[in-house]
Amino acid sequence: MGHVHRLPPRQARLYEHQTTSPPAADQSDLDYAWNTIETLSSEVWRHDPVYAPHYHPTGFIYAAVGDEAWAKVKAAAEARPDVYAPLEGADAFRQTMPEGVLTGDLTGWRGFIRREGAGWVEARDVLLDVYAEATKGGANFVCDPKAGRVAELLYEGDEVVGAKTVDGETHRADFTILSAGAGASTLVDFENQLRPTAWTLAHVSLTTAEAPAYAELPVLFAVDEGFFLSPPKSAIAAGNPELKICDEHPGYIHLVEDDAKDGNKEKQPVPVARDAIPRTSATNMQKLLQATVPQMADRPLLRPRLCWDADTPDRLFLIAKHPRGSSQRLLVAAGGSGNGFMNSPAVGILVADLLEDQLDKRMAKSLRWRPETAVDRDWFDTQGRFGGAGKVVDLGEIPDDDWVEGSVR
């Protein structure tokens, strides 16, 4: 249970973990878990009648500019020569897209392209179809901002027996599934296993005449610069196509003082909603456009906002029964770590398996409740990410006049 303040961005990048291959017994636990997750997700996105219409298998360009970021990209791509082909020079990048799209000089860009098994999905539209399908199957949704927002979980002794919403209503359940993204740790003590982390996004308008050329682009992702995504079919049909723009950086956190168990004050990260972004991120988005699609660089950045997820220490999902209570009636599905939506079909499958006590033992071990991984956790750990200032930034340190909202030029 949880509350989503707004629908997610209209589209999301979808590409497979760099070590993707069918899960095998001789793999490390981490690779086995990721490959299982992505095999399940891939099957749903490609073949399920609800999901498949929203999947665009356009390919994925994996790139970097800085030397440290490039070393990571190069090692990952060269480990899978069956999947990735090198892009030699700016002209090779340009040839991955229709003429007139990738017109920037791409100075310093190096990369590889994956043509199969990767692309992007229409996040908003698939959620609407999933909602309709679930409703037909008997699911009940409460989407009102008050009636649908969980204020706290309900307990009887140590057992979780449901949730209370901000309108004062109580909702009892035999099992409660907490899948609230970055907000999950505001409802349950995760023992520092979750770090709510924010990234930044905005949109750039296309004309209806431009839309066809931009409709089916491969995902161009530079791990230290950012990415942009094609407009979804629904936006093109409605006459308001846009590119979604994201700059890349290790993330923003929002630290607030909290009472520690020993009575001392300590700071904990919590999400904060804001339809605005730091000015630095807006500037970096415009630099990304200038380097790749300079014909868009002077257009206003529309609807800039923070986009939250929750990082686990190892950036692997946390899908487990909460240890509180002998009956363990609370199940948590959290820790998307920037990979949540594209693997959401797998999360649903794994949650169902866990509820039915059918979860693969090795997966259960990898996705378990694991507070030992978060002892003395450094909230400012970049966790292998690049870009921006090269560090995690506390939003509380950004002055009010360094934020931008609305239409940004």
C-alpha positions as CSV (number, residue, x, y, z in Angstrom):
1,M,0.0,0.0,0.0
2,G,1.1,3.5,-0.7
3,H,0.2,6.7,-2.5
4,V,1.6,7.9,-5.9
5,H,1.3,11.7,-6.1
6,R,1.3,11.7,-9.9
7,L,1.6,9.4,-12.8
8,P,5.2,8.7,-13.8
9,P,6.9,10.2,-16.9
10,R,5.1,9.2,-20.1
11,Q,7.9,7.0,-21.1
12,A,10.8,5.1,-19.5
13,R,14.0,3.7,-20.9
14,L,14.1,-0.1,-21.0
15,Y,17.4,-1.9,-21.4
16,E,18.8,-5.0,-19.9
17,H,21.4,-5.3,-17.2
18,Q,24.9,-5.4,-18.6
19,T,25.4,-9.1,-17.7
20,T,22.1,-10.3,-19.0
21,S,22.0,-13.9,-20.0
22,P,19.7,-16.8,-19.0
23,P,20.0,-17.4,-15.3
24,A,22.5,-20.2,-14.6
25,A,23.7,-22.1,-11.6
26,D,27.4,-21.1,-12.0
27,Q,26.6,-17.3,-11.9
28,S,27.1,-15.1,-8.9
29,D,24.0,-14.5,-6.8
30,L,23.9,-10.9,-8.0
31,D,24.1,-11.9,-11.7
32,Y,21.6,-14.8,-11.2
33,A,19.1,-12.4,-9.5
34,W,19.4,-9.7,-12.2
35,N,19.2,-12.2,-15.1
36,T,16.1,-13.8,-13.6
37,I,14.5,-10.5,-13.1
38,E,15.2,-9.3,-16.6
39,T,14.3,-12.5,-18.2
40,L,10.9,-12.3,-16.5
41,S,10.4,-8.7,-17.4
42,S,11.5,-9.2,-21.0
43,E,9.0,-11.9,-21.5
44,V,6.2,-9.8,-20.3
45,W,7.1,-6.6,-22.2
46,R,7.5,-8.6,-25.4
47,H,4.6,-11.0,-25.2
48,D,1.9,-9.9,-22.7
49,P,-1.2,-8.4,-24.5
50,V,-1.4,-5.6,-22.0
51,Y,2.2,-4.7,-21.8
52,A,3.6,-5.5,-25.3
53,P,1.7,-2.7,-27.2
54,H,3.6,-0.1,-25.2
55,Y,7.1,-1.6,-25.7
56,H,9.3,-0.1,-28.4
57,P,12.3,-2.4,-29.1
58,T,14.3,0.4,-30.7
59,G,17.7,-0.5,-29.3
60,F,20.0,1.1,-26.7
61,I,23.1,3.3,-27.1
62,Y,25.4,2.9,-24.1
63,A,27.9,5.8,-24.0
64,A,30.1,8.0,-21.9
65,V,32.3,11.1,-22.2
66,G,34.6,11.1,-19.1
67,D,37.4,8.6,-18.9
68,E,36.2,6.9,-15.7
69,A,32.6,6.6,-16.9
70,W,33.9,5.3,-20.3
71,A,36.0,2.6,-18.6
72,K,32.8,1.3,-17.0
73,V,30.9,1.4,-20.2
74,K,33.7,-0.2,-22.2
75,A,34.2,-3.0,-19.8
76,A,30.5,-3.9,-19.6
77,A,29.9,-3.8,-23.3
78,E,33.1,-5.7,-24.3
79,A,32.1,-8.4,-21.9
80,R,29.0,-9.0,-24.2
81,P,30.3,-8.8,-27.8
82,D,27.3,-10.8,-28.8
83,V,25.1,-8.0,-27.7
84,Y,27.0,-4.7,-28.2
85,A,28.7,-3.3,-31.3
86,P,31.1,-0.3,-31.0
87,L,30.2,3.1,-32.4
88,E,33.3,4.5,-34.0
89,G,33.1,8.3,-34.0
90,A,30.3,10.9,-34.1
91,D,29.1,9.9,-37.6
92,A,28.4,6.3,-36.3
93,F,26.3,7.8,-33.6
94,R,24.4,10.0,-36.1
95,Q,23.7,7.0,-38.3
96,T,21.7,5.3,-35.5
97,M,18.9,7.8,-36.0
98,P,17.0,9.4,-38.9
99,E,18.8,12.1,-40.8
100,G,18.4,15.5,-39.1
101,V,17.9,14.2,-35.6
102,L,21.4,13.7,-34.0
103,T,23.0,16.8,-35.5
104,G,25.2,17.7,-32.6
105,D,29.0,17.5,-32.7
106,L,29.0,14.8,-29.9
107,T,32.4,16.0,-28.8
108,G,34.1,13.3,-26.6
109,W,31.2,10.8,-26.9
110,R,32.2,7.1,-27.0
111,G,29.9,4.2,-27.0
112,F,28.3,1.0,-28.2
113,I,24.9,0.1,-29.6
114,R,22.6,-2.8,-28.6
115,R,20.1,-3.3,-31.4
116,E,18.2,-6.3,-29.9
117,G,16.5,-6.8,-26.6
118,A,16.4,-3.1,-25.5
119,G,14.4,0.0,-26.1
120,W,11.8,2.1,-24.2
121,V,8.3,1.8,-22.9
122,E,5.3,4.1,-22.6
123,A,5.1,4.2,-18.8
124,R,2.0,6.3,-18.3
125,D,-0.1,4.5,-21.0
126,V,0.8,1.0,-19.9
127,L,-0.2,1.9,-16.3
128,L,-3.6,3.0,-17.5
129,D,-4.0,-0.3,-19.3
130,V,-2.8,-2.3,-16.3
131,Y,-5.3,-0.4,-14.2
132,A,-8.1,-1.2,-16.5
133,E,-7.1,-4.9,-16.7
134,A,-6.8,-5.2,-12.9
135,T,-10.2,-3.5,-12.4
136,K,-11.8,-6.0,-14.8
137,G,-10.2,-8.8,-12.7
138,G,-11.8,-7.5,-9.5
139,A,-9.1,-5.2,-8.0
140,N,-10.2,-2.1,-6.2
141,F,-8.2,1.1,-6.4
142,V,-8.4,4.2,-4.2
143,C,-6.8,7.0,-6.1
144,D,-8.1,10.1,-4.2
145,P,-5.3,12.2,-2.8
146,K,-6.6,11.8,0.8
147,A,-8.5,8.5,0.7
148,G,-5.7,6.8,-1.3
149,R,-2.8,8.1,0.6
150,V,-1.4,5.9,3.4
151,A,-0.6,7.8,6.6
152,E,0.5,4.8,8.7
153,L,0.3,1.0,8.9
154,L,-2.1,-0.7,11.3
155,Y,-0.7,-3.0,14.0
156,E,-2.2,-5.5,16.3
157,G,0.7,-6.3,18.6
158,D,3.6,-6.9,16.3
159,E,1.5,-7.9,13.3
160,V,0.7,-5.5,10.5
161,V,-3.1,-5.9,9.8
162,G,-3.6,-3.1,7.2
163,A,-3.2,0.6,6.8
164,K,-4.8,3.9,7.7
165,T,-5.2,6.6,5.1
166,V,-5.0,10.4,5.7
167,D,-8.8,10.7,5.6
168,G,-8.9,8.6,8.8
169,E,-10.3,5.5,7.2
170,T,-8.7,2.1,8.1
171,H,-8.2,-0.7,5.6
172,R,-7.6,-4.2,7.0
173,A,-5.9,-6.9,5.1
174,D,-4.8,-10.5,5.5
175,F,-1.5,-9.5,3.9
176,T,-0.3,-6.0,3.3
177,I,2.1,-5.3,0.4
178,L,4.2,-2.2,0.8
179,S,5.4,-1.0,-2.6
180,A,5.6,2.7,-2.2
181,G,8.9,3.5,-3.9
182,A,10.9,6.2,-2.3
183,G,8.1,6.7,0.3
184,A,8.3,3.2,1.7
185,S,10.8,4.1,4.4
186,T,8.5,6.8,5.8
187,L,6.0,4.0,6.7
188,V,8.3,1.3,8.0
189,D,11.8,1.3,9.5
190,F,14.0,-0.3,6.8
191,E,17.1,-0.1,9.0
192,N,18.9,2.1,6.4
193,Q,18.3,-0.3,3.6
194,L,16.6,2.3,1.5
195,R,17.9,5.7,0.5
196,P,15.3,7.9,-1.2
197,T,17.2,9.3,-4.2
198,A,16.0,11.9,-6.7
199,W,16.9,12.5,-10.3
200,T,15.7,15.3,-12.6
201,L,13.7,15.5,-15.7
202,A,11.9,17.9,-18.1
203,H,10.4,17.9,-21.5
204,V,10.9,19.7,-24.8
205,S,8.1,20.2,-27.3
206,L,8.2,18.9,-30.9
207,T,6.1,20.1,-33.7
208,T,3.7,17.6,-35.3
209,A,5.8,17.8,-38.4
210,E,8.9,16.8,-36.5
211,A,7.3,14.0,-34.5
212,P,7.6,11.2,-37.1
213,A,11.4,11.5,-37.2
214,Y,11.6,11.3,-33.4
215,A,9.0,8.6,-32.9
216,E,11.1,5.5,-32.7
217,L,14.6,6.5,-31.6
218,P,17.0,4.2,-29.9
219,V,17.6,5.2,-26.3
220,L,20.8,7.3,-26.3
221,F,22.2,7.0,-22.7
222,A,25.5,8.5,-21.7
223,V,26.2,7.5,-18.1
224,D,27.8,10.8,-17.2
225,E,25.6,13.1,-19.4
226,G,22.0,11.9,-19.6
227,F,19.4,10.8,-22.1
228,F,16.3,11.7,-24.0
229,L,13.4,9.6,-25.1
230,S,10.9,9.5,-28.0
231,P,7.3,10.7,-27.5
232,P,4.7,8.0,-26.8
233,K,2.1,7.2,-29.5
234,S,-0.7,8.8,-27.4
235,A,1.1,12.1,-27.3
236,I,1.7,12.1,-31.0
237,A,-1.9,11.3,-31.7
238,A,-3.0,14.0,-29.4
239,G,-0.9,16.6,-31.2
240,N,1.4,17.3,-28.2
241,P,4.6,15.3,-28.8
242,E,7.6,15.9,-26.5
243,L,11.0,14.6,-25.8
244,K,11.6,13.6,-22.2
245,I,15.0,14.9,-21.1
246,C,17.1,13.7,-18.1
247,D,20.5,14.8,-17.1
248,E,22.6,12.1,-15.4
249,H,24.2,12.5,-12.0
250,P,24.6,10.4,-8.8
251,G,21.4,11.8,-7.4
252,Y,19.9,14.2,-4.9
253,I,18.9,13.3,-1.4
254,H,16.9,15.2,1.2
255,L,18.3,14.8,4.7
256,V,16.2,15.6,7.8
257,E,17.0,15.3,11.5
258,D,15.4,12.2,13.1
259,D,15.5,10.6,16.6
260,A,17.9,7.7,16.6
261,K,17.2,4.6,18.7
262,D,19.8,5.6,21.2
263,G,18.2,9.0,21.7
264,N,20.8,10.9,19.6
265,K,19.8,13.0,16.7
266,E,20.8,11.8,13.3
267,K,19.9,12.7,9.7
268,Q,17.9,10.4,7.6
269,P,17.0,10.8,3.9
270,V,13.3,11.3,3.1
271,P,11.6,12.2,-0.2
272,V,10.2,15.6,-0.8
273,A,7.8,16.4,-3.7
274,R,8.7,19.4,-5.8
275,D,7.7,20.4,-9.3
276,A,11.0,22.2,-9.9
277,I,14.7,21.2,-10.4
278,P,18.0,22.8,-9.3
279,R,19.3,25.3,-11.8
280,T,22.4,23.2,-12.3
281,S,20.3,20.3,-13.7
282,A,18.4,22.6,-16.1
283,T,21.8,23.9,-17.4
284,N,23.1,20.3,-17.8
285,M,20.0,19.3,-19.7
286,Q,20.5,22.2,-22.1
287,K,24.1,21.2,-22.5
288,L,23.0,17.6,-23.3
289,L,20.7,18.9,-26.0
290,Q,23.3,21.2,-27.4
291,A,25.8,18.2,-27.8
292,T,23.2,15.8,-29.3
293,V,20.2,17.6,-30.8
294,P,21.2,21.3,-30.9
295,Q,18.1,22.2,-32.9
296,M,16.2,21.6,-29.6
297,A,18.6,23.4,-27.3
298,D,16.9,26.8,-27.3
299,R,13.5,25.4,-26.7
300,P,12.0,25.8,-23.1
301,L,12.3,23.0,-20.7
302,L,8.7,22.1,-19.7
303,R,7.4,20.7,-16.4
304,P,10.8,20.2,-14.7
305,R,10.5,18.1,-11.6
306,L,12.2,15.7,-9.3
307,C,11.7,11.9,-9.9
308,W,12.3,9.7,-6.8
309,D,13.3,6.1,-6.3
310,A,14.9,4.3,-3.5
311,D,18.5,2.8,-3.6
312,T,19.5,-0.3,-1.7
313,P,23.2,-0.6,-0.8
314,D,23.8,-3.1,-3.6
315,R,21.1,-1.6,-6.0
316,L,19.2,-4.9,-6.1
317,F,15.5,-5.0,-5.2
318,L,14.3,-5.8,-1.7
319,I,11.4,-8.2,-2.0
320,A,10.7,-10.0,1.2
321,K,8.4,-10.6,4.1
322,H,9.1,-8.1,6.8
323,P,10.6,-9.8,9.9
324,R,8.2,-8.1,12.3
325,G,5.5,-10.3,13.8
326,S,5.4,-14.1,13.9
327,S,2.9,-14.3,11.0
328,Q,4.9,-11.9,8.8
329,R,1.8,-10.4,7.3
330,L,3.7,-7.5,5.8
331,L,5.5,-8.0,2.5
332,V,7.8,-5.3,1.1
333,A,8.7,-4.7,-2.5
334,A,11.1,-1.8,-2.7
335,G,14.6,-0.6,-3.7
336,G,14.1,-0.1,-7.4
337,S,17.4,1.8,-7.4
338,G,16.6,3.4,-10.8
339,N,15.6,0.1,-12.4
340,G,12.1,-0.2,-10.9
341,F,9.7,0.6,-13.7
342,M,11.4,-1.4,-16.5
343,N,11.4,-4.4,-14.2
344,S,8.0,-3.9,-12.7
345,P,6.5,-7.0,-14.4
346,A,9.1,-9.2,-12.7
347,V,8.4,-7.5,-9.4
348,G,4.8,-8.5,-9.7
349,I,5.7,-12.1,-10.5
350,L,8.2,-12.3,-7.6
351,V,5.7,-10.8,-5.1
352,A,3.1,-13.4,-6.2
353,D,5.6,-16.2,-5.8
354,L,6.6,-14.9,-2.4
355,L,2.9,-14.7,-1.2
356,E,2.4,-18.3,-2.4
357,D,5.6,-19.5,-0.8
358,Q,6.9,-20.5,-4.3
359,L,9.8,-18.1,-4.6
360,D,13.0,-19.6,-5.9
361,K,15.3,-20.2,-3.0
362,R,18.2,-18.5,-4.6
363,M,16.1,-15.5,-5.5
364,A,14.7,-15.4,-1.9
365,K,18.3,-15.3,-0.6
366,S,19.3,-12.4,-2.9
367,L,16.2,-10.3,-2.4
368,R,15.9,-11.0,1.3
369,W,15.5,-8.5,4.2
370,R,19.2,-7.7,4.6
371,P,20.0,-4.9,7.1
372,E,23.5,-6.2,7.5
373,T,24.3,-4.6,4.1
374,A,23.4,-1.1,5.4
375,V,25.4,-1.0,8.6
376,D,27.2,2.4,8.9
377,R,25.8,3.3,5.5
378,D,27.2,6.4,3.8
379,W,24.2,8.4,2.4
380,F,26.5,10.2,0.0
381,D,27.9,7.0,-1.7
382,T,27.6,7.5,-5.5
383,Q,27.0,3.8,-5.9
384,G,28.8,3.6,-9.2
385,R,27.0,6.6,-10.9
386,F,28.6,9.4,-12.8
387,G,27.8,12.9,-14.1
388,G,26.8,16.2,-12.7
389,A,29.1,17.3,-9.9
390,G,30.2,13.7,-9.5
391,K,28.7,13.4,-6.0
392,V,25.3,13.0,-4.3
393,V,23.9,16.4,-3.3
394,D,21.7,17.2,-0.4
395,L,18.7,19.3,-1.6
396,G,18.7,21.2,1.7
397,E,22.0,22.8,0.6
398,I,20.5,24.3,-2.5
399,P,19.3,27.9,-2.0
400,D,15.7,28.7,-3.0
401,D,16.9,31.0,-5.8
402,D,18.9,28.2,-7.4
403,W,15.6,26.3,-8.2
404,V,13.7,26.6,-11.5
405,E,10.1,25.7,-12.3
406,G,7.5,26.2,-15.0
407,S,8.9,26.8,-18.5
408,V,12.7,27.1,-18.3
409,R,14.9,28.8,-20.9
